[in-house]
Amino acid sequence: MSRDKVTTEVPRGIPAGHRNWVARTDVVLADPRLVEASERLGRPLVKSAVRAAQQQARAGEIPTGAVVDAAVAALPLTAGGLRSVINATGVLLHTNLGRASLSAAARSAVVCACGPTDVELDLDSGKRGRRGRTVLAALREKVPAAGAAHVVNNGAAALVLAATALAAGKEIIVSRGEMVEIGDGFRLPDLLVSTGARLREVGTTNRTTLDDYAKAVGPRTGFVLKVHPSNFRITGFTRATGVEELVGLGVPVVADIGSGLLAPEPMLPEEPDAESWLRAGASMVTASGDKLLGGPQCGLVLGQEDLVLRMARHPLARALRVDKLTLAALEATLRGPRTPTYTALHCDITSLIERAERLSAGLRDAGIDAQAVDSEATVGGGSAPGVVLDSAAVSLPAHYADRLRAVSPAVVGRLDGGRCLLDLRAVPAESDTALAGAVHAAAGR
Ligand SMILES: *Cc1c(COP(=O)(O)O)cnc(C)c1O
């Protein structure tokens, strides 16, 4: 039967002898709600939701008249495979949850950039304009010590580009105490060597002196690399050589600060920032955009104009360039209001406790075993190891952990002492209603 002959009426009666008689797919798909969903999400996604609902009806799990309702309820919110999650883990920058959450300003900048934009066009003159010129200007305003700026796909790409453009066929001198694995088996030394640069390791795991570096510097040196050991800490009999000492070696000093702080953050005194390290004499600083900067995934390159331009003009730069959505989100992060990451880091503990108490009381009213408890949050995302942030959480029975991941929006909490804790530090206050709704939905499952 062709599609335009399909009746929109879904039979409601169950013919005798066919207890689990289920309407045909094309008949179900003609329901106005599913026609609308097909336009919004595409027919294949809607069809698979319908198939799953029909299956449930045939198995007697739902009434046969409820196929459309079940299919509508099971539709994804978007055609993109990613589901939105409330981060109640207490880890501010959770790598598995996509690190930093974009500000409302950055989100609307992304939406605006979705269509045709002036990303490479100067609308005043009608001529070609430099890609990302306004975001590069914003970076330089935020980091006055940088002579130039460039943006690539992520922090790792910034290092690859630095190694390729400034040290291919040469040596990168790096301390043995700074040979870092970023996470998921990704090791910076492997990444650097993959570019064709050679690594010249100096010093020991716990101690590297200026003299260790000085002995290694020579005509083959591309640059000295200083890596902030962002996700671990070596304590005890240690000695690291600071950027200000390395400057005297007479070769470029490239510093990977990791977290993307552009200026000092008093809450995190151990975290390096771009402005301070450039002022201390680093030739160039590289960092991630989606850690403490609170922006989209990208890699920032800031520093001496000649070196940054050598990188920006290298053929590899084209392969590492970011799209217009990233440029839009980054600029809005730099120029816009405080980011969710900043707010989560700075929010005061009394407000967190109040929220935990209010949420728990509301849930208890609905018969749910919820209590407000003290909690401890961390920065995460490979930043600020060892830093503990006072926090507050809603404590639920442990079996909520699985159920909360199945509702929409999904909620990811943390299991602790046989309870499921929903830590509120990384949850924006405006998400409390959605969080409570998710717990109610999970309770009903
Ligand atoms: C996170 C990090 C990186 C990697 O940055 P990505 O943006 O994840 O590619 C590199 N170096 C340091 C010191 C880091 O902390």
The ligand as an SDF file (V2000), in Angstrom:
LIG
                    3D

 15 15  0  0  0  0  0  0  0  0999 V2000
   44.6580   18.1910   29.5050 C   0  0  0  0  0  0  0  0  0  0  0  0
   46.0830   18.3790   29.2040 C   0  0  0  0  0  0  0  0  0  0  0  0
   46.5810   18.1600   27.9110 C   0  0  0  0  0  0  0  0  0  0  0  0
   45.6910   17.6910   26.7890 C   0  0  0  0  0  0  0  0  0  0  0  0
   44.7790   18.6290   26.3910 O   0  0  0  0  0  0  0  0  0  0  0  0
   43.4900   18.1800   25.5260 P   0  0  0  0  0  0  0  0  0  0  0  0
   42.7530   19.4480   25.3450 O   0  0  0  0  0  0  0  0  0  0  0  0
   42.7870   17.1440   26.3150 O   0  0  0  0  0  0  0  0  0  0  0  0
   44.0270   17.6350   24.2400 O   0  0  0  0  0  0  0  0  0  0  0  0
   47.9080   18.3680   27.6810 C   0  0  0  0  0  0  0  0  0  0  0  0
   48.7260   18.7610   28.6780 N   0  0  0  0  0  0  0  0  0  0  0  0
   48.2920   18.9980   29.9180 C   0  0  0  0  0  0  0  0  0  0  0  0
   49.2610   19.4530   30.9560 C   0  0  0  0  0  0  0  0  0  0  0  0
   46.9610   18.8150   30.2290 C   0  0  0  0  0  0  0  0  0  0  0  0
   46.5340   19.0380   31.4830 O   0  0  0  0  0  0  0  0  0  0  0  0
  1  2  1  0
  2  3  1  0
  2 14  2  0
  3  4  1  0
  3 10  2  0
  4  5  1  0
  5  6  1  0
  6  7  2  0
  6  8  1  0
  6  9  1  0
 10 11  1  0
 11 12  2  0
 12 13  1  0
 12 14  1  0
 14 15  1  0
M  END
$$$$
